[in-house]
Every structure is written in structure tokens, then in C-alpha cells.
Amino acid sequence: MQFLQFLDHLIPYDTFLNDVASRVVAMLKIDKDDPEFISQRKAWELFGRRNVERWRRQGKIVPFKRPGRLEYRTSELRLLQRTIQDYFND
């Protein structure tokens, strides 16, 4: 049996894979109905205006310019939402 060693304990490899797989499935269920692009207003509503503006200022996302509007790729916003942010390096 293979184990993964963390600082505080050992976890069987199968247990780790099952946990990762279940998290991936849960995320896929959450994201399955997301459109490919959302408007800037909708991005502000879902992810917070200050978050979206900070990610844009930091160059982590780039809006797509459509006639009369800005849109963001939803998958990129979801990834940033799930990433631990370092707010001191703003």
C-alpha cells in the first residue's frame, strides 16, 4: 500500500485519490451550467467588484471587448475564486 506523507500524518494514496476525485466531481457539478463568458456587471455580482478589479489590475484576467460591453471568461474567474489570494502583494 502506498502512502502520502504530510507534515502531520500519513494518508493512504487511495484515500487521497478518492478525496481529490470527489472534489473534482463537486466542482464540475457547480460549474456545469456556467456560460463561457459573462458580462462585467455579472462578474461583479458573482465574484465581487473589488475582486474582479484587483484580478484585472494584477493582470490575472483580461476582459474581452464586445460591442458596448466587457466580458470575462467564467472559467478563469472560477479558478481565481478558488485560488488562495495574497492580499498583501496588491
C-alpha positions as CSV (number, residue, x, y, z in Angstrom):
1,M,0.0,0.0,0.0
2,Q,1.3,3.4,-0.9
3,F,1.1,6.4,1.4
4,L,1.4,10.2,1.0
5,Q,3.3,11.8,3.8
6,F,2.2,15.2,5.1
7,L,3.7,17.2,7.9
8,D,1.2,16.0,10.4
9,H,0.3,12.5,9.2
10,L,0.3,9.8,6.6
11,I,-2.7,9.2,4.2
12,P,-3.2,6.1,2.1
13,Y,-2.8,7.0,-1.6
14,D,-6.2,5.6,-2.5
15,T,-7.9,7.7,0.2
16,F,-6.2,10.8,-1.2
17,L,-7.2,10.0,-4.8
18,N,-10.8,9.4,-3.7
19,D,-10.9,12.7,-1.9
20,V,-9.5,14.5,-4.9
21,A,-11.9,12.8,-7.3
22,S,-14.9,13.7,-5.2
23,R,-13.8,17.4,-5.0
24,V,-13.4,17.5,-8.8
25,V,-16.9,16.0,-9.3
26,A,-18.4,18.5,-6.9
27,M,-16.7,21.4,-8.8
28,L,-17.8,20.1,-12.1
29,K,-21.4,19.9,-10.9
30,I,-21.2,23.5,-9.7
31,D,-19.6,24.8,-12.9
32,K,-21.6,22.7,-15.5
33,D,-24.2,25.4,-16.2
34,D,-21.8,28.3,-16.4
35,P,-21.8,30.2,-19.7
36,E,-18.4,30.5,-21.4
37,F,-18.4,34.3,-20.9
38,I,-20.2,36.6,-18.5
39,S,-20.6,40.4,-18.6
40,Q,-18.6,42.7,-16.4
41,R,-21.7,43.5,-14.4
42,K,-22.5,39.8,-13.8
43,A,-18.8,39.1,-12.9
44,W,-19.0,41.9,-10.3
45,E,-22.3,40.4,-8.9
46,L,-20.9,36.9,-8.7
47,F,-17.3,37.4,-7.6
48,G,-17.3,40.9,-6.1
49,R,-16.4,44.1,-7.9
50,R,-13.3,44.7,-5.9
51,N,-12.1,41.1,-6.6
52,V,-12.6,41.4,-10.3
53,E,-11.0,44.8,-10.5
54,R,-8.0,43.6,-8.4
55,W,-7.5,40.5,-10.6
56,R,-7.7,42.7,-13.7
57,R,-5.2,45.2,-12.2
58,Q,-2.8,42.3,-11.3
59,G,-3.1,41.0,-14.9
60,K,-4.7,37.7,-13.8
61,I,-7.7,38.2,-16.1
62,V,-8.2,40.1,-19.3
63,P,-11.6,41.2,-20.4
64,F,-12.9,40.5,-23.9
65,K,-14.2,43.6,-25.6
66,R,-17.6,43.1,-27.3
67,P,-19.6,45.9,-28.9
68,G,-20.8,48.0,-26.0
69,R,-19.6,45.7,-23.2
70,L,-16.8,43.9,-21.5
71,E,-16.9,40.2,-20.8
72,Y,-14.8,37.8,-18.8
73,R,-14.2,34.0,-19.3
74,T,-16.2,32.4,-16.5
75,S,-13.7,29.5,-16.1
76,E,-10.9,32.0,-15.4
77,L,-13.0,33.8,-12.7
78,R,-13.8,30.5,-11.1
79,L,-10.2,29.5,-11.0
80,L,-9.2,32.8,-9.3
81,Q,-12.1,32.4,-6.9
82,R,-10.8,29.1,-5.7
83,T,-7.1,30.2,-5.5
84,I,-5.7,31.4,-2.2
85,Q,-5.0,35.1,-2.7
86,D,-2.1,37.1,-1.2
87,Y,-3.8,40.4,-0.5
88,F,-0.6,42.0,0.8
89,N,1.0,41.8,-2.7
90,D,-1.6,44.0,-4.3
